[in-house]
């Protein structure tokens, strides 16, 4: 997925601010740090922090998916195998976050543990994470309805199962101490959902049916 120079600059700026925020949260606790202190540590204005993240919880929760265009979402998510697509995103994230000379699952400063643990330790961050997942689901559901031969109801349920199933796998990873890769939990946890896309489609029944002559007769999992 190609990105322009301006977008790369914005992503790098957000990463820097997020890292400085995590430095402060780790040292002093989430509740005892202000947006203004994060801005000073990152050498940016408080208005920049608010513009990029919105809230203090956003400093933990925000990731690059929030700023993806709908075209980028369509490019990354294969509607024939959205579980496999999500799993690949997680693997890419873990590979980028972990230095090559560090064993998988090690809790280094750049490991996912440093950020993700706040999802489950701070109630306000958990609420923000769930709100972000809900937004993601609302973006994914229309793709499932138009590309995966699903009714609107089925697509909404499937999209929520996908994103909140991921969150459930992430929580189990946290509860187990974050030792094994997140991808291991995502693959295991979302395994039951693969049948949604690997079985012959029964979708299209009921009030929400959309007639699509070019829709496949059945759903097939990507190999």
C-alpha contacts under 8 A as a table, 3 or more apart, distances in Angstrom:
res1	aa1	res2	aa2	distance
1	X	72	X	6.93
1	X	75	X	7.62
3	X	7	X	6.03
3	X	8	X	6.41
4	X	7	X	5.26
4	X	8	X	6.22
5	X	8	X	5.14
5	X	9	X	6.17
6	X	9	X	5.12
6	X	10	X	6.25
7	X	10	X	5.03
7	X	11	X	6.18
8	X	11	X	5.09
8	X	12	X	6.14
9	X	12	X	5.19
9	X	13	X	6.13
10	X	13	X	5.08
10	X	14	X	6.21
11	X	14	X	5.13
11	X	15	X	6.21
11	X	64	X	7.33
12	X	15	X	5.06
12	X	16	X	6.22
13	X	16	X	5.18
13	X	17	X	6.28
14	X	17	X	5.17
14	X	18	X	6.02
14	X	52	X	6.83
15	X	18	X	5.04
15	X	19	X	6.07
16	X	19	X	5.16
16	X	20	X	6.29
16	X	42	X	6.74
17	X	20	X	5.21
17	X	21	X	6.14
17	X	38	X	7.21
17	X	39	X	7.32
17	X	42	X	5.32
17	X	49	X	7.44
17	X	59	X	7.90
18	X	21	X	5.02
18	X	22	X	6.19
18	X	59	X	5.66
18	X	60	X	6.94
19	X	22	X	5.11
19	X	23	X	6.21
20	X	23	X	4.99
20	X	24	X	6.45
20	X	38	X	6.45
20	X	41	X	6.08
20	X	42	X	5.79
21	X	24	X	5.21
21	X	25	X	6.14
21	X	38	X	5.29
21	X	41	X	7.79
21	X	42	X	7.97
21	X	59	X	6.92
22	X	25	X	4.89
22	X	26	X	5.85
22	X	60	X	7.65
22	X	114	X	7.59
22	X	115	X	7.11
23	X	26	X	5.32
23	X	27	X	6.21
24	X	27	X	5.09
24	X	28	X	5.89
24	X	29	X	7.27
24	X	30	X	7.85
24	X	33	X	6.73
24	X	38	X	7.34
25	X	28	X	5.41
25	X	29	X	4.59
25	X	30	X	4.66
25	X	31	X	7.97
25	X	32	X	7.77
25	X	33	X	6.58
26	X	29	X	5.81
26	X	30	X	7.52
28	X	32	X	6.20
28	X	33	X	7.04
29	X	32	X	5.60
29	X	33	X	6.96
30	X	33	X	5.88
30	X	122	X	7.89
31	X	34	X	7.99
33	X	37	X	6.56
33	X	38	X	7.42
34	X	37	X	5.22
34	X	38	X	6.46
34	X	56	X	7.53
35	X	38	X	5.07
35	X	39	X	6.18
35	X	46	X	6.44
35	X	49	X	7.17
35	X	50	X	7.97
35	X	55	X	7.96
35	X	56	X	6.30
36	X	39	X	5.06
36	X	40	X	6.26
36	X	45	X	7.86
36	X	46	X	5.42
37	X	40	X	5.10
37	X	41	X	6.21
38	X	41	X	5.13
38	X	42	X	6.16
38	X	46	X	7.92
39	X	42	X	5.12
39	X	43	X	5.86
39	X	44	X	5.08
39	X	45	X	5.55
39	X	46	X	5.17
39	X	48	X	7.86
39	X	49	X	6.42
40	X	43	X	4.93
40	X	44	X	6.29
40	X	45	X	7.24
40	X	46	X	7.89
41	X	44	X	7.91
44	X	48	X	6.48
44	X	49	X	7.51
45	X	48	X	5.27
45	X	49	X	6.83
46	X	49	X	5.13
46	X	50	X	6.33
47	X	50	X	5.05
47	X	51	X	5.99
48	X	51	X	4.97
48	X	52	X	6.17
49	X	52	X	5.31
49	X	53	X	5.84
49	X	54	X	7.12
50	X	53	X	5.27
50	X	54	X	4.36
50	X	55	X	6.28
51	X	54	X	5.83
53	X	56	X	7.36
53	X	58	X	4.88
53	X	59	X	5.64
53	X	62	X	6.61
54	X	58	X	6.08
55	X	58	X	4.98
55	X	59	X	6.83
56	X	59	X	5.30
56	X	60	X	7.43
57	X	60	X	5.54
57	X	61	X	6.31
57	X	124	X	6.83
57	X	125	X	5.10
57	X	128	X	6.37
58	X	61	X	4.87
58	X	62	X	5.22
58	X	125	X	7.78
58	X	128	X	7.04
59	X	62	X	6.02
60	X	115	X	6.20
60	X	116	X	7.80
60	X	118	X	7.34
60	X	119	X	7.89
60	X	125	X	7.30
61	X	119	X	7.62
61	X	125	X	7.08
61	X	128	X	6.85
61	X	129	X	5.70
61	X	132	X	7.71
62	X	66	X	6.81
63	X	66	X	6.02
63	X	67	X	7.95
64	X	67	X	5.65
64	X	68	X	6.63
65	X	68	X	5.11
66	X	132	X	7.90
66	X	136	X	7.85
68	X	71	X	7.88
68	X	72	X	5.73
68	X	73	X	6.49
69	X	72	X	5.10
69	X	73	X	6.45
70	X	73	X	5.04
70	X	74	X	6.23
70	X	139	X	7.52
71	X	74	X	5.07
71	X	75	X	6.18
72	X	75	X	4.94
72	X	76	X	6.27
73	X	76	X	5.30
73	X	77	X	6.02
73	X	140	X	7.84
74	X	77	X	5.45
74	X	78	X	7.34
74	X	143	X	7.47
75	X	78	X	7.42
76	X	85	X	6.75
77	X	81	X	7.80
77	X	82	X	5.63
77	X	85	X	5.35
77	X	86	X	7.17
78	X	81	X	5.36
78	X	82	X	5.26
78	X	84	X	7.97
78	X	85	X	6.03
79	X	82	X	5.24
79	X	143	X	7.41
79	X	144	X	6.38
79	X	147	X	6.41
79	X	148	X	5.93
80	X	148	X	6.76
80	X	197	X	6.26
80	X	219	X	6.67
80	X	220	X	5.89
80	X	221	X	5.34
80	X	222	X	5.86
81	X	84	X	5.35
81	X	85	X	6.39
81	X	194	X	7.50
81	X	197	X	6.48
81	X	220	X	7.80
81	X	221	X	5.26
81	X	222	X	5.43
82	X	85	X	4.86
82	X	86	X	6.06
83	X	86	X	5.17
83	X	87	X	6.11
83	X	162	X	7.16
83	X	190	X	6.89
83	X	193	X	7.53
83	X	194	X	6.59
84	X	87	X	4.99
84	X	88	X	6.23
84	X	222	X	7.98
85	X	88	X	5.17
85	X	89	X	6.38
86	X	89	X	5.06
86	X	90	X	6.32
87	X	90	X	5.14
87	X	91	X	6.25
87	X	183	X	6.21
87	X	186	X	6.62
87	X	187	X	6.62
88	X	91	X	5.02
88	X	92	X	6.11
89	X	92	X	5.14
89	X	93	X	6.16
90	X	93	X	5.03
90	X	94	X	6.19
90	X	182	X	7.25
90	X	183	X	5.91
91	X	94	X	5.19
91	X	95	X	6.09
91	X	182	X	7.97
91	X	183	X	5.91
92	X	95	X	5.09
92	X	96	X	6.15
93	X	96	X	5.21
93	X	97	X	6.11
94	X	97	X	5.10
94	X	98	X	6.07
94	X	111	X	7.58
94	X	112	X	7.08
94	X	181	X	7.66
94	X	182	X	7.71
95	X	98	X	5.49
95	X	99	X	7.63
95	X	100	X	7.91
96	X	99	X	7.46
97	X	110	X	5.58
97	X	111	X	5.62
97	X	112	X	6.81
98	X	102	X	6.81
98	X	104	X	7.43
98	X	108	X	7.76
98	X	110	X	6.17
98	X	111	X	5.64
99	X	102	X	5.58
99	X	110	X	7.99
100	X	103	X	7.71
102	X	106	X	6.82
103	X	106	X	5.88
104	X	179	X	7.94
104	X	180	X	6.90
104	X	181	X	6.22
105	X	111	X	7.77
105	X	178	X	6.34
105	X	179	X	4.55
105	X	180	X	4.79
105	X	181	X	5.22
106	X	111	X	7.10
106	X	179	X	6.40
107	X	110	X	7.80
107	X	111	X	5.48
107	X	112	X	7.76
107	X	113	X	6.19
107	X	114	X	7.37
107	X	178	X	7.57
107	X	179	X	7.64
108	X	111	X	5.10
108	X	114	X	7.83
109	X	114	X	6.56
110	X	114	X	7.03
111	X	114	X	5.99
111	X	115	X	7.97
112	X	115	X	5.68
112	X	116	X	5.89
113	X	116	X	5.15
113	X	117	X	5.60
113	X	174	X	7.61
113	X	178	X	6.37
114	X	117	X	6.19
114	X	118	X	7.82
115	X	118	X	5.99
115	X	119	X	7.66
116	X	119	X	5.35
116	X	120	X	7.46
116	X	174	X	7.75
117	X	120	X	5.59
117	X	121	X	6.16
117	X	174	X	6.48
118	X	121	X	4.84
118	X	122	X	5.49
118	X	125	X	6.57
118	X	126	X	7.66
119	X	122	X	6.11
119	X	123	X	7.48
119	X	125	X	5.27
119	X	126	X	4.65
119	X	129	X	6.76
120	X	123	X	6.95
120	X	125	X	7.62
120	X	126	X	5.99
120	X	171	X	7.14
120	X	174	X	7.79
121	X	126	X	7.92
122	X	125	X	5.32
122	X	126	X	6.34
123	X	126	X	5.05
123	X	127	X	6.31
124	X	127	X	5.14
124	X	128	X	6.29
125	X	128	X	4.98
125	X	129	X	6.08
126	X	129	X	4.99
126	X	130	X	6.19
127	X	130	X	5.14
127	X	131	X	6.22
128	X	131	X	5.03
128	X	132	X	6.22
129	X	132	X	5.07
129	X	133	X	6.22
130	X	133	X	4.99
130	X	134	X	6.14
131	X	134	X	5.02
131	X	135	X	6.37
132	X	135	X	5.13
132	X	136	X	6.30
133	X	136	X	4.94
133	X	137	X	6.14
133	X	163	X	6.16
133	X	164	X	6.91
134	X	137	X	5.04
134	X	138	X	6.30
134	X	160	X	7.41
134	X	163	X	7.92
135	X	138	X	5.15
135	X	139	X	6.50
136	X	139	X	5.19
136	X	140	X	6.29
136	X	163	X	7.41
137	X	140	X	5.06
137	X	141	X	5.95
137	X	156	X	7.47
137	X	159	X	5.22
137	X	160	X	5.55
137	X	163	X	6.37
138	X	141	X	5.47
138	X	142	X	7.33
138	X	156	X	7.50
138	X	159	X	7.65
139	X	142	X	6.48
139	X	143	X	7.53
140	X	143	X	5.39
140	X	144	X	6.54
140	X	159	X	6.05
141	X	144	X	5.14
141	X	145	X	6.26
141	X	152	X	7.61
141	X	155	X	5.06
141	X	156	X	5.05
141	X	158	X	7.51
141	X	159	X	5.25
142	X	145	X	4.98
142	X	146	X	6.22
142	X	152	X	7.44
142	X	155	X	7.03
142	X	156	X	7.89
143	X	146	X	5.29
143	X	147	X	5.69
143	X	148	X	7.47
144	X	147	X	5.27
144	X	148	X	4.87
144	X	149	X	7.21
144	X	150	X	6.39
144	X	155	X	5.28
144	X	159	X	7.56
145	X	148	X	5.97
145	X	149	X	6.14
145	X	150	X	4.76
145	X	151	X	5.68
145	X	152	X	5.51
145	X	154	X	7.70
145	X	155	X	5.21
146	X	149	X	6.43
146	X	150	X	7.20
147	X	150	X	7.81
147	X	215	X	7.31
148	X	197	X	7.99
148	X	215	X	7.71
148	X	216	X	7.95
148	X	219	X	6.86
149	X	201	X	7.36
149	X	203	X	6.35
149	X	204	X	6.90
149	X	215	X	6.02
149	X	216	X	6.91
149	X	218	X	7.89
149	X	219	X	7.57
150	X	153	X	7.86
150	X	154	X	5.69
150	X	155	X	5.65
150	X	203	X	5.06
150	X	204	X	5.93
150	X	209	X	7.74
151	X	154	X	5.15
151	X	155	X	6.05
151	X	203	X	6.21
151	X	204	X	5.41
151	X	205	X	7.49
151	X	208	X	5.37
151	X	209	X	5.13
151	X	210	X	6.52
152	X	155	X	5.09
152	X	156	X	6.14
152	X	208	X	5.91
152	X	209	X	7.50
153	X	156	X	5.25
153	X	157	X	6.30
153	X	208	X	6.90
154	X	157	X	5.20
154	X	158	X	6.00
154	X	203	X	7.43
155	X	158	X	5.07
155	X	159	X	5.94
156	X	159	X	5.22
156	X	160	X	6.21
157	X	160	X	5.26
157	X	161	X	6.09
158	X	161	X	4.98
158	X	162	X	6.15
158	X	196	X	7.97
159	X	162	X	5.09
159	X	163	X	6.35
160	X	163	X	5.38
160	X	164	X	5.73
160	X	165	X	7.66
161	X	164	X	5.51
161	X	165	X	5.32
161	X	193	X	7.76
162	X	165	X	5.15
162	X	166	X	6.21
162	X	190	X	7.45
162	X	193	X	7.53
163	X	166	X	5.10
163	X	167	X	6.48
164	X	167	X	4.77
164	X	168	X	6.20
165	X	168	X	5.02
165	X	169	X	6.31
165	X	189	X	7.07
165	X	190	X	6.41
166	X	169	X	5.09
166	X	170	X	6.16
166	X	186	X	6.01
166	X	189	X	7.53
166	X	190	X	7.12
167	X	170	X	4.91
167	X	171	X	6.15
168	X	171	X	5.09
168	X	172	X	6.37
168	X	189	X	7.78
169	X	172	X	5.18
169	X	173	X	6.27
169	X	182	X	7.79
169	X	185	X	5.33
169	X	186	X	5.33
169	X	189	X	5.65
169	X	190	X	7.87
170	X	173	X	5.01
170	X	174	X	6.34
170	X	182	X	6.61
170	X	185	X	7.03
170	X	186	X	7.21
171	X	174	X	5.01
171	X	175	X	6.18
172	X	175	X	4.95
172	X	176	X	6.10
172	X	185	X	7.42
173	X	176	X	5.25
173	X	177	X	6.54
173	X	178	X	5.20
173	X	179	X	7.75
173	X	180	X	7.48
173	X	181	X	8.00
173	X	182	X	6.22
173	X	185	X	6.41
174	X	177	X	5.19
174	X	178	X	5.09
175	X	178	X	7.33
176	X	179	X	7.10
178	X	181	X	7.24
178	X	182	X	7.54
180	X	184	X	7.01
181	X	184	X	5.50
181	X	185	X	7.30
182	X	185	X	5.35
182	X	186	X	6.32
183	X	186	X	4.94
183	X	187	X	5.96
184	X	187	X	5.31
184	X	188	X	6.26
185	X	188	X	5.15
185	X	189	X	5.71
186	X	189	X	5.11
186	X	190	X	5.80
187	X	190	X	5.59
187	X	191	X	6.04
188	X	191	X	5.38
189	X	192	X	7.33
190	X	193	X	5.35
190	X	194	X	6.97
191	X	194	X	5.51
191	X	195	X	7.92
192	X	195	X	6.19
193	X	196	X	5.56
193	X	197	X	7.70
194	X	197	X	5.64
194	X	198	X	6.13
194	X	221	X	7.72
195	X	198	X	4.81
195	X	199	X	5.69
196	X	199	X	6.24
197	X	201	X	7.90
197	X	219	X	5.24
197	X	220	X	5.96
197	X	221	X	5.81
198	X	219	X	5.72
198	X	220	X	4.86
198	X	221	X	4.75
199	X	218	X	7.22
199	X	219	X	6.07
199	X	220	X	6.87
200	X	217	X	7.64
200	X	218	X	4.51
200	X	219	X	5.54
200	X	220	X	7.55
201	X	217	X	7.00
201	X	218	X	4.67
201	X	219	X	5.54
202	X	205	X	7.26
203	X	209	X	7.97
204	X	208	X	7.42
204	X	209	X	4.65
204	X	210	X	6.74
204	X	211	X	7.92
205	X	208	X	7.50
205	X	209	X	5.87
206	X	209	X	5.90
212	X	215	X	5.30
216	X	219	X	6.91
